[in-house]
Amino acid sequence: MTLAYYAAGAGALALLFALFTLSQVLKESMGTDKMREISLAVQEGAMAYMNRQYKTLIPFAIIIFVLLWSAQYFVDVPEGGHLPVGPASAISFLVGAICSAIAGYLGMNSTTKSNARTAEAARSSGLAKALQVSFRAGAVMGLSVAGLGLLGVSVLYIIFKSPLIINSFAFGASAIAFFARVGGGIYTKAADVGADLVGKVEAGIPEDDPRNPATIADNVGDNVGDTAGMGADLFESYGATTIAAMLIGNSLFGFAGIIFPLLVGAVGIIAAIIGTFFVRTSENGNPQAALNVGLWVTNILTAIGTWFVAQSIFGAPEFGGVATGVFMAVIAGLIVNVAIGYLTEFYTAPGKRPVMSIAEASKTGPATNVIHGLAVGMESCFIPMLFFAASIYFAFWSVMSSAPAEHAGAWAIYGIAMAAMGMLSTAGMVVAMDSFGPVADNAGGIAEMAELPESVREKTDKLDAVGNTTAAIAKGFAIGSAALTALALFSAYVEGVSHKFADQLDGGVFIVNLTEPMVLVGVFIGGAVPFLVGAQTMRAVGQAAYGMVEEVRRQFREIPGIMEGTGKPDYARCVDIATRSAISKMIAPGLVAVICPILVGFILGAKALAGFLGGLTAVGVLLALFLANAGGAWDNAKKYIEQGNLGGKKSEPHKAAVIGDTVGDPCKDTSGPAMNPLIKVAGTISLILGPLLTRL
């Protein structure tokens, strides 16, 4: 049990380092009074949204808490055993939900308080200082996510001593993350569409022009979507993967299988902290290269540390030679991490073939732009899925080939869980790189609105361009982590219900048979759910954006002097519209995500729920890749034209590209990201339902 305290200590260290880093950022100057005023408006809007979102979720969390507490009275508890319901599980759920909220608040505070400081650093000191400030702000979010995830799981395990009864921690994190991801996505796209369609297309002014009434809401949206939303998404992946690996490891290896995922998480956190010191650049340097160095350092140190941990934990004679196999499974996750990042960059980065094809298609109008964007999104699904498949097989084979023959089949499933854990172990650095993006984006907006010299905007635009790439990479990482996390959760679910189907075990492993009607029924229902949630979130953005567009048009009509710069737009009204729309429209998709697996499990049974998870995971991952990459490619095709290519701004190709980007916005920032928490919510709920379905 002492080793669990080491893991908890690493989590606490991450939080302390995050708070120290935040204090260093807050020492930087916010610049002029105008810069300070704009930054405070963004911060107030973001925190108002966060407060309203979590107040809306409090009744939902209380209902789940009561259900988990009271469910113990309706099922048979095995003598001397545990079930994932009761006071301990209810408390674990609440801790998961609270930790997710805390991570969001810490990250939001850091990024919204750093935008003006980044702009001022670019103005007074240059690019190198601006990168340092913006990346440190992102590191606060990244280390908060990893630190709270590891600390929460470790402390709950130390207290309750059973991974089964604390798996509701992951459910708490998943439930909050789904609403945070969907709500943040609806908010940011409602504001973005309003700023783009009315500001850029109709009024012909820049997105960050102070005359644009939606500009503050748009800047707020960058933070609630890409900081709080992404952070919550990966926080739930971190918690769910760790607990799933602990559950599988407990049944196979006892304490060794439980503690190893926690120690891998600790190694990843320490590696991420060290990696932050390598993110540096010169005044004429390449910020992307600096961030890549930090990521590579984190990956390499994690791999080295994991080798020693694997040899220490699994080097005992009773484990045979499985230490090497487990280590290689973690390496498989790290490789997928890097590969998915590069593949995402290829399909979404300016200058690459997919984006160039969309830009060229814009010359013949918006229809061909949209057609080519859809084709790019579809094509982008194939190779990443090959990597997922290869990593799963390699992780499975690595453990199976190194395990004693009598245990090979059963032990191999642990490899899949450890591949997922390997990928998530670097979440601290990946989230830091992602959260750096909104800071740089907001800094550019503040430079524009505060009328700073053009040279300042050039520096912030350089950082923003890198931020767009890191955001795309982080989206790929989030999808990949969701895929491997879902597989780990699926494996843990099957392990949890295996004793009910003891007569169907093959080599000690329960086989989900696709020729059974109930399994197939579950597969088809599960495969349909991502499309339902995608439709709900897409429609929500359209409805919210309609209200925003009408409001921006109204202000241009009714407030005298906006276009001349003598009248001041009502920014607060646009922020309020986006907030109300996001909060009201995130409820329905959230209920679908929570209720569907419960209905399938209790009405159709444990086998149907296994099929449901398989169908949901496969379709959800494919849909996430398609929507995220298509949207990212549309976005960068527009940016490529705005740089002066194919006629530049206000040309016919540019107008077509803006329409394509508007279609892509809810794809890449709302519906696509919603798939990640959707498949993990189903998995974490199933972990709780599995033992219940076998005891009812």
N, C-alpha and C positions, 0 to 999 in steps of 0.2 A: 504493500500500500504506500510505502515511502515514495516510490516512483511516481505515483499519482500526484503527490505534492510537488514534485519537480515540474510536472506538466502544468499544474495550477500556477506555479511560480513563473513559468514562461509566459502564461497568459497575463498575469499581473504585470510582468516586466513590459510587455507590449503596451498595456494601458498607460503605465507610468511614462514610457518613452513617448507615446502619443501626446500625453498632456504636456510633457516637457517641450516637444516640438511645437505644439500649439502656442505655448508661452513665448517661444522664440519668434514665431510668425507675428504675434500680436505686438511685439516690440517695434515692428517696422512702421514707417510713416504711411498714413492714408492719403497724403498729398493735399490738394487744394480743398477749400470748403465745398466746391461743387462736386468734386470726386467723393468726398465724404457723404454728402447728401444723397447722391445716387446709390452709393453702396449701402447706406442705411435703409433706403427704400427697398432695395432688393432683399436685404436681410429681414426686414419686417414682414415683407410679403411671404418669404419662404417660411419663416417661423409661424406666421399666422396659419398658413396651410398645414404645416406639421401639427400644430396644436389642434386644429379642427379635425384633421384626419384621425389622430389618436383618440380624441374625445368621442368620435363616432364609433371607434372600434372597442371602446371600453365595455359597452353592454354585451357585444359579441364575445369578448374574452371572458366576461363574468359567466355567461351562459355555458360556455365550454368548460370552464373551471368547475362549475357546479355539477355538470354532467359527468365529468371524469371522477369527481369526488364521490358522487352517489351511485355510479355504475357498479361499484363493488357489491351492492346489495341485490343485484339482479343476476349475477353469474356465480357459478360454483368455483371457489378458489381451491386449487389443489393443496392438499395438506403439506405444510412446510414449503410451499412454493409461492410464486409471485404472479400477479397479473398486472398488465399495464393500465390499471385503473385504481382509484382510491386516493387518499390524501397525498401520498408521495408523488403520484403521477400528476395530480391536479397542481401541486406546487411546482413541479418541473415544467409543466405547460406555462404557468404564469411567469416563471423565471425566463423561459425562452422568449416569450412575448416582450417582457420588459427589457431584456438584453438587446433584442432587435431594435426596440424603440430608442434605447440609450445610444446604440451605435449610430442610428440615424441622426439623432440630435447632435452628437459630437461632430460627426462629419459635416452636417449642415452648418453648424456654427463656424467650423474651420473654413469651409469654402466660401461662405458668404461674407466672412470678415477678411478674406484674403484677396478679393478681386481688386479693390482699390489699391491695396498694398502692392499687388503685382504690377498694376499700371504705373504706380509711382516709382517702383524699382526700375521698370523699363525706362521711365523718363529721367530719373536722376542717376542711375548706375549702369543701365544697359541690360542686354539680353541675359548674361550669365546670372545676374542677381534676380532678374524676373523669373528665370527657371527655378532658381533655388527657392524663392518664396512660394511659387505656385505648386511645386512638387512637394514641399514640406506640408502645405495645406492638404494635399491629397494623401500624404503619408499618415496624417492624423486619422483619416477615415479608414485607410487600409489596415493599419495596426489596431484600430478599435474593433473592426470586424473580426480579425483573427484572434485578438486578445480576449474579447468577450466570449467568442465561441468556445475557445479552448478552456478558458477559466470557468465558464458556466458548466460545461460538461464535466470537467474534472472535479469541481467542488460538489456537484450533485452526486457524482459517483462515490466520492469520499464519504458523503453523508449517508447515502442510501445503499451503497455497495452492490447495486444490481443494474446492469445496463438496460434490462427489460423495463423496469419501473421508471426509468428516467427518459425513455424514448419520446415521451410527450414533450420534452424540451424542444426536440426538432419540430414537432407539430406546432408548438407555440410560435417558433421562429418562422415556419412555413406560412402559417395563417396570416401573420402580420406582414410578411414579405409579399404575399400575393396582393394584398390590398395596397401596400406601398408601391409596388411595381406598377400595378394597373392604374391606381389613382395618379401617381406621378407621371405616367405616360400620357394619360388623358389630359392632364393639366398642361404639360409642356407642349403637346401637339396642338391643343386648342389655341394657345397663345402664339405658337409658331405659325400656324396656318393664317391666323388673323393678321399677324405682322407681315407675312409674305404676300398673301393675296391682295390685301387692301393697300398695304404700304408699298411693297415693291411693284406689283403688277399694275394696280389701279392708280395710285398716287405717284409712282415713279420715284420714291425716296428710299434710301437704304434701310435695312432692317433695324439697325441700331441708331437711326436718326432720332434725335430728341423730339421731333415733330410727330413721330409714330406713337399713337396712344398705347399700342400693345407692347412697346419695347421693354418696359419694366417687367411686365408679366412674362415676356419671353425669357428674360434673364433669370427670373425666379424659376421658370420651368426647367432651365438647364440644370439647376441644382436639385430640384425635387425629383426629377426624372433620372439624371445620370449620377447623382451622388447618393441621395437617400434611397432611391429605387434600386440601383445596382448594388449598393452596400447591403441592403436587406436581402436581396436575391442571393448574394454569395455568402452572407451570414447563415442563411438557412441551409445552403449547400454544405457549408463547413460543419454545422452542427449535425445535420442529417447523415452525412457521410461518416463522421466520426462515430456516431452511435450505431449505425448499421454495421460498421466494421467491428465495433466492440461486441455487438450481439452475435455475429457470426464467429468471431474469434473466441468468445466465451464457450460456445458449444463445441468448438473443435480443440482449442488449446488451453482453456481455462484462463487463469489470470494473465498468462503471457499474451494470449490473443486479445485481451482487453486493453492491456497497457501499451502495446506496441503502437496502435493508431494515435494515442495521446502523445507518445514520445515523438512520433513523426511530426505531429502538429507543432510540438515544442521546437524541434529542429528547424522547421520551416519558418517559425516566427523569428528565431535568433538569426537565421540566414537573411530574412527580409530586413531586419534592423540593420545588419551589417551592410546589406545591399544599398540602403538609402544613402550611405556615405560615398558611394561610387557614382551617384548621379550628379555629375558636374560637367560644365562646358565652358569654353572660352567665349569671348565676345563675338567672334566670327565662327564659332563652332556649330555643330549639328545637335540640336536638342534631342532629336530622335535617337541618335547614336548614344547619347548620355543615358537616356532611359533604358535602351537596350542593354547597356553595360550593367546597369543595376539589376535588370531582370536575369541576365545570364549569371551574374555573381550569386543571386538568390538561388537559382536552379542548381548550380554546381555545388554550392555549400550544402544545400539540402540533400543532394545525392551523396556527398561524402559523409555527412552526419548520419544519414539513414543506414549506410553500410555498417558503421560501428554499432548503431542501435540494434540492427538486425542480428549481427553476430553476438551481441551481448544477450539479447532476449531469446533468440531461437538457436543459439549455439550448443545448448545442452544435448546430450546423447539421445534423449527420448524424442527429440524432434528430427532426428536424422540429419539430412543436409538441407532442410527446408529454409534455412536462413538466407541462402543465396537466392532461392526462388522467390521468397517474399521481397527481398531487396530488388530483384529484377522487375517484379510487379509494380513496385513504386516507381522505378525508372520508366516503365511503360507510360504511367500517368504523366510524368514530367515531359516525356517526348511528345505525347499528344498535346500537352499544354503549348509547347513551342510550335508544333506543326499546325494546329488550328489557328494560331495567331498569324502565321505566314499565309495560310490559305485564305483567311478572311481578308488580310491585307491585299492579296492578289485580286480578289473579286471586287474589292471596294475602293482601292486606292486610285487616285488620279494618275494618268499616264499608263496604266495597265490596260491590256486588251479589252476586258469586259466593260470597264467604264468608258473607254474610247469608243466602243461600238455604240453605246447609248448616246454619247455626245454626237457622233456622226449621224445617228438616226434622228436626232432633233432637227436636222436641216429640213426634213420633210414633214415636220409637225408633231404635235403632242401624241397622236395615235401611235406612230412608229416608235417614238420615245418610250411609251408605256409598254409596247409589245417587246422591245428589246430588253427593257428592264425586267419584265417577267421571265424572259428566257434566261437572263443572267442568274436570276434568283433560283430558277429550277436547276440549272447546270451546277450551281455552287453547292448543291446538296450531295452530289455523288462522291467526290473524293474525300470530303470530311467523314462521311459515313464509312468509307473504306478504312480510314484511320481508326475510327471508333471500333470497328469490327476487328481490325488487326490488333489493337491494344487489348481488347477483351480476350482474344484467343491467346495472345502472347502471355498475358498475365496469368491466365488459367493454366496454360501449358508450363510456364516457369515453375509454378508451385507444384503442379502434378508430377513433373519430371524429376523434381528434387526431393519429393516426399517418399517415405517408405511405401512399398507397393500396397500394403494392406490399407493404407490411409489415402492413397493418391487421389481417388475420385472425390472423397468427401473434403479433403483439405484444399483441393484446387479452387473451390469457390471463394476461399479467402483471398486469392490473388486478385479477383475482380474488385473486391472491396478495397484492397490496398492500392490498386491502380487509381481508383477514385480519390483515395486519401493522398496519394502522391501528387495528383493534379491540384487538389485543394490546399496542399501544404504551402504553396506559394501565393495564396490569396492576398496576404498582406501587401506584397509588392504589386500584384496585378490591380487590386482595387486602388492603390495609391496612384498608379499610372492613369487609371480611368478617371479618378476624381480630380486629377490635375487638369483635365480637359475643360470642365465647366469654369474653373477659376480663370484659365487663360481666355476662354470665350467671353466671360463677363468682363475681364480686364480690357479687352478690345472694345466692348460696348461702352464701358466707362470712358475710355480714351476718346471715343467718338462723341459721346454726349457731353463730355466736359471740354470739348474742343481743344484737346491737347495737340501738340505738333504732329505732323504726319509721320515723322520718324518713330514716334512712340507706337502708333498704330501698326507700323511695319514690324516692329519687334513683337508686339502682342499677336499679330496675325501669323507670324512665324511659329509662335508657341501654339496658337489655335489650330494651325494646320497639323502639327504633331498631335495635338489633343484629339483631332478627328480620327487620326490613325489609331491612337491608343484606345479610343472609345470603341472603334470597330473591333480591335483585337480583344478588348475586354468582353464585348458581346459574344465573340466566338468562344472565349474562355468560359463565359457563363453558360453558354449552350453545351459545350463539352462537359463541363462539370455537372450540369444537370443530367446529361445522358449517363455518365458514369455513376453519379449519385443515385439515379433512379435504378440502375442495375444493382447497386449495392443494397438499396432498400428492397428491391424485388427478391434478391437472394436471401435477405434477412427475413422477409415475409414467408417465403417458401420454407425456410428453416423453422420458422415459428409454428407452421401448421403441419409439418411433416409427420408428427406423432399420430395425427388423426388418420393418416393414410399409410400406416405402417406396412400394409399389405402391398403397396405399390412402390416401395423403395427399390432403387436399382443401384447396387453398390453402396448402400447407405444413404443415397440421395433421392429425394422425392422428385419425380419427373412430371412436369406439366405437359400433358398429352394434348396436342392440338387436334387430334381426331375425335376428342370427346366433345359432344354438342355444347355442354355448358361452358367449356373453356372457349370455344369459338364464339359463342354468344357474347361472352365477356370481351373478347378481342374486338369484335365489331362495335360494341358500345363504347369501349375505351378509345378506339380509333376515331369515333365521331365527335367525342367531347372537345378535342382541340379546335375543331372547326366551329363548334357552337360558341366557345369562348372567344375565338378569333373574330367571329361575326359580331358578338356583343361589344367587344372592345373597339372594333373598327367603327361600328355604328355610333358608339359613345363619342368617339373623337369627332365624327362628322356632325353630330348634334351639338356638341360643345363648341366646335369651331364655328358653326352657324351663328350661335349667339355672340361669339367674339367678333366675327366679321360684321354683323349688323351694328354692334356697339362702336367699332372703329369707324365705320361709315357714318354713323350718327354724329360722332364727334367732329369728323371733318366737315359735316354739313352745318352743325349747330354752334360750334365754338368758333367765334370769329378769330381770325389771325393765326390759326395753327400753321398753315403752309408758309406764311410770311415770317414766322418765328416770333410774332408779337403775342400770340395767345398760347396758354399752357394746356396741354392735353390732360384729361382726367385719368392718370395712370392707375389710381387706386380702384376705379370702377372696373377696369379690365382685369386687374388682379383678383377682384372679388368674383367676377363672372367665371374666371377659370377655376377658382377654388371651389365654388358651389357646384359647378358642373362636374368636376373631378370626384368630389366627395359623393354626390348623389348617384353617379353612374358607375362607381366601382363596386357597388353592393351586389348587383345581379350576377356578374361573373364570379365574384367571390363565393356566393352561395352555391353556384353550379359546381365549383371546384371542390367544395367541402361535402356537399350532399350526395353527389353522384357515386363516389366509392362506397359511402355508407349504405345507400339503397341497393347497389349491386351486391355488396357483401351480405346484407341481412335478408334480401329477397332471393337472390340466386345462389348464394353460398360461396365457400372459400375457393373452390376451383374457378368459378366464374370471375371472382375478384382477381385471381392470378392472371387470367386471360385479359381482364380489363386493364391491369397494370402493363402487360406486354403491349397491347394495342395502343394505349395512351402514350407510352414512352416512345415507341417507334414513330408514330405519326406526329407526336408533339415535337420531337427533336427535328424531324424533317421540315415541319412547318416553321419552326423557329429559325432554322438555317435559311430557308427560302425567303421568309419575310425580312429577316435582318439584313441579309446580303443584298437582296433586291433594293431595299430602301437605302442602304449605304451607297450602292452603286449609282442610284438615281441622284442622290445628294451630291456626290463628287463629280458626276457628269455636269451638273449645274455649275458647280464651283469651277470646273475646268473652262467652261464657256465664259464665266464671269472674269476670268483672268485675261480676257482679250482674245480668246480663240473663237473661231467660227462666227465672227461678228461681234463678240463681246456682249456686254450688258445692253438690254433694251432691243436687241436684235430678235428676229423671228425664232432662230434656234434657242435663244435664251428664254423667250416666253414659253416655248415648248418644254424646255428643261425645267423651268419653274413649276409647271403643271405636273411633270413627272415627279419632281421632288416633293410636291404637295401630296401626291398619291403615296409616295414612299415614306413620308414622315410617320404616319400611324403604323405602317408596316414595321419599320425598324425600331421605333421607340415606344410602341404601345402593344400591338397585337403580338409581334414577334417575341419581345421580352416576357410577355404574359405566359408564354408556353413553359418557361423555365420553372417558375414557382408552381404552375399548374401540375406538372408531372411529379414534383416533389411533395406537394400537398397530398396528392393521392397516395404516394408511397408512405409518407409518415402516418397518415390516417390508417392505412392498411396494417402498418406495424402494430398499431393499437388494436385494430379489429381482429387480426389473425388469431391471437390466443382466445379472444372472446368468442369467435365463431366456433372454436373447437370445444367450448365449455358450456354453450347455451343449451 
